[in-house]
Amino acid sequence: MSRNGVLELEIRNVVKNFGGLQALKGVSLTIRGSQLVGLIGPNGAGKTTLTNIITGLLKPTSGEVWFNGERIDTLRPYHIARRGIGRTFQVTRAFRRMTVLENMLTPGIVKHPYMSRAELEKKAMEIMKFLTIDHLRFERAGSLSGGQQKLLELARLLMLDPDLIILDEPFAGVHPKLQRTIYNYIKRVREQGKAIILISHDMESIFTLSERLVVLNFGEIIADGPPEEVKNDPAVIEAYLGRDEEEEEDLRQAY
C-alpha cells in the first residue's frame, strides 16, 4: 500500500511504439483504492500492450508507471509482482507437467519464503477448495480442461496475495458453471479491499461487475466513467461499429 494506506496506480502519458506502429498514444490513467475497473476496446485497441507495461513484460517508449508512490516501469516483472501487482493471462500459463498442488506452491514459495511446506499446503488447499479444484490437486496441470486451468491460474494468483489484480479474459472459453465460480472469486477479492482491472469481451460480465469503465481505441482512452454513461457514449459506439460484428452486437445487447 501507499504511505497513506490507499492503493494507487498511476499511468502517466505512456507511449509504446513497435517499429512504425504506435500501440499506445500517451495513455494516462489513475486507479485509487479498491475499484473494479473494466478495460474494454475493439481488437487491437492496446489493452494487452497496456497490461504488459503495467506488469513489466514490456517497457514503455516514453511515459511512466507508478504504484503506491514508487516508479515501477523500470522494474522486472517479478519485482513488480512482489510489490503487489498480479495478473492472469488470456492464454493460461500453468506448469503443465507439474501437479495442481505443485503449481500452487510455486508462487507461494516466492511470496512467502519463510512459511513451512505444511503452512503453504494449507493455504493452497483453502484457496483450491474455494475455487472448487481441490479434488484435482494431484492431477497434472496439462490434463485439466480450459476452464479448470483458468481456475488454477486464479488460484495461483491468490497465493501471491496481490493488492492489484489484472484479469485478462477470465471468462473466455469457460463453462457457465465455472463462470459463476469466477464471479464468486471476483466478489471475494473485492471484499478484501483489493483493486481489479477486468479485461473482457464478455460485455454482460463487464457491465455487471465494473463500477468504472475505461475504453481504449487505437491506443487512446476515448471514455472513462460509470458503465451506464460509457456505453451510451457516441465515441464508444462508433469505435465498435464496423470493427467486430460480434462485439458490436454484445455492446448493443448491454443497453
N, C-alpha and C positions, 0 to 999 in steps of 0.2 A: 504494500500500500504506500501511498504518498505520505509526506510528512504530516499532513493534516488528517490522515486516515481515510481519505476518499480516493478510490481508484481513478486514474486519469490516463487516457491515451490521447496523444495529440499528434496529428499528422500535419506537417507544415509544408505546404506548397511543393508536394512531391511530384517529380517528373521522372519518367522512365522511358528511355529510348532503347529500341532494339535495332541497331543499324539505322536505316532511314525511317523506321516505324516508331511513332511516338505513342506508346501504350497508355501512359498517364500524362496528363497535361496540367500540372500544377494543382494536384488534389490537396485540399485542406479539410480536415475533419477532426472533431474533438468528441470523445466519449467520456463522460464523467459520471462516476457512480455505477450502480448496478442496473444499467439499462439493457434492454434486449433490442438490439438494432438489426433490422433486416436490411441486407445489402442485395439489391437486385439490379438487373440491367440486361439488355439483349446479349446474345452470344458475342464475344469479342469486345465487350464494353470495358474490360480492365479489372474485373472483380478478382480473378485469380492472381493477377500481377500485383494488385494492391495487398492481397493477403500474404503473398510470398515476401513482399517487402516488410510488412509488419513483423513477420516471424523470422526474418533474416535469411531466407533462402535466396533472395535477390537483394542487391544493393541499389538504391535509387541513383539515377543520373544526377539529380540535384534535389534539394529539399531535405527535411529531417523528420525523424520519428522519435517522439519522446513518450516514455512510460513511467508514471509515478515520479516525475521530476528528473529523470535520467534519459539522456540521449541513447537510443538503442540501435539505430540503423547502421552503426559501425560494428556491432557485435555479431558473433557467430550464433547460429540458431540455438545451440544448446545453452549458451549463456542467456539468451532471451527467454528460453523455456524455464530456466532456473529462476528468472526474475518474475515469473508468474503469468506468462502467456502460453496457452496451449491450443492446439488445433487438431482437427481431423482433416483427412484428405478425401477428395471426391472419389478417387480410386483407393480402396483400403490398402494399408501397407503393413500388415501383420507379418511376424516372422513365421513363415508358413510351415517350416519343419519343426518348430517348437510347439509344445502343448499350449493350450489356452492359459493355464496357470503360469507357465514359464513366461509367456508373453506379458502377463500381468506383473510378474516380479521384476522384469527388466526395468521399467520406469520407476518402480518402487525403490529399487536399489540405488538408482541415480538420485532420486529426490530425497530419500531417507537412508543415507549410508550407515547410520548408527542403529537402525532398527534391526532386531534379530529376524532370522528367516521365519520363525513362528509368528512374530508380530506382523510381518509383511504378508504372510499367507492368510492370516486372519483378516487383515484389511482387504486383501484381494477377494476373499470369499464373500465378504459383506457386499462389496461392490458387484460382484458377479451375480449374487443372489438377487440384488435389487434389479439388475438388468436381465434376469431370467436366463443366464447362461452358466450358472454354477454346475449344472449337470454335465456340461461339456468340458470341465476343467482339465481332463486328461486326454482330450482329443487334440490331434494336431490342427493347428490353425488353418492349414491349407485344405482341410477336409470340410470346413464349415461352409454353409450357404452364404450367399452375398449378404443377406440380411443379418445373419449371425456374425459375420465379420464386421459389419457396421457397429453392432452392439459391442463387440470386443474392442474396437477402436475407441468407442466412447468410454468403456471400462478402463482401458489403459490411460486415457486422459484423466479420469478421476483419480488414478493413482498418483498423478503429479500434483493434484490439488491446486490448479491454476486459479488466478484471480480473474483473468480474461480468457474466455473460451471462444474460439472461432470454429464454427461448424460448417463445413463445406459440403453441401448437398447431402445432408444426413438421411433424407427420405428417399433418395434415388434408388430404385430397384428393390425397395423394401416392402414386404408383405404388410397389408393394413394392420394386422395384429401386432407386428413388430413396430409399426409406426406409432401405435399407442404407447408402447414401452418407451420409445424415444421421446414422445410428448411428456411422459412422466419424468424422464431424465431431465429434460429442459426445465420442467417445473421445480424439480428438486434443486437444481443448480441455482435457479432464481431465488429460491427460498434461503439459500446460503449467502445471498448478497453479492453474488458474482455477476460480472458483465458478460454478455453473449453477443457475438456478431454471427448472424444466421444468414448463410448464402443458400438460396434455393430457387429452383424453377417451379416448385410447387406453390403456386400463388395462394391457394387456400390456406396452407400452413403459414406462409409468410404473413398474410394479413390477419390471421387469427392470433399468432403468437407475438408479433412485433408490437412494441409500443412506439417505435420510431422507424421510419423507412428512409434509406439513402439509395438514390438511383444513380447509377453510372451509365454514361453513354459516350462512346468514342473517347474514353479516358478522362471524362469530365463529370463532375457531380451536377446533375440537372435538377435534382429535387432532394429535399431533406426536411422531414417533418412527420406529423402524425399520419398513419396509414390512410385515414379517410380523406385527408387533404391531398396526399401524394397521388393516390390512384385516380383522382379527378383532375390532376394537373395536365393541361394540354400538351406540355412538352414531354411528359412521360408517355402519354397515349401515342403521340407522334413517334416517339423513339421505338415503340414496339410495332407500329404499323409497317407492313411490308418486310419485316425482318425475319420473324419466325412465326408462322401461322399458328402453331400450337400454343406458343407463349402468348400471342395476341389474344387467342380465344380464352386462355386461362385468365388473362387480365380482365377481359370483358365480363367473365362469369363472377369475378370478385366484386362487381358493382352491386 
